[in-house]
Amino acid sequence: MSKLSEASNDGQNQNLSTSTQSNSTPQHVSPNRKGQKCKLLNWLEVDEVVAIGRWVTNDPNAMVHCLALGKNASRVWVDEVKNPSVELWKKYADMETIEDALGSSIAWPTEAIIVMED
């Protein structure tokens, strides 16, 4: 497993999600990562896997439930919930917990996502 990666100009992967001390996060990840299975970590306690999903994008202009994704976030699809009571990083009108987001896409902090290698 590796942290969410972006393809550099020559197609090789580089670390996208750096330690929490880093202030810079690249704004785009190569489209070849779209659909890649990933682990969503608890955004308050990053050692806990709260869900399994699929990475969609980290384009800050991408829309998630009629809201722009914004900086330092990725849009992910939630396929499996491990801890249903964890609150969403960004709440939506009909979703407050990760369980509410099952089968939907949400914004999640990029630093709390681990892309699973094939």
Order of alpha helices (4+ residues) and beta strands (2+ residues): beta-beta-beta-beta-beta-beta-beta-beta-beta-beta-beta-beta
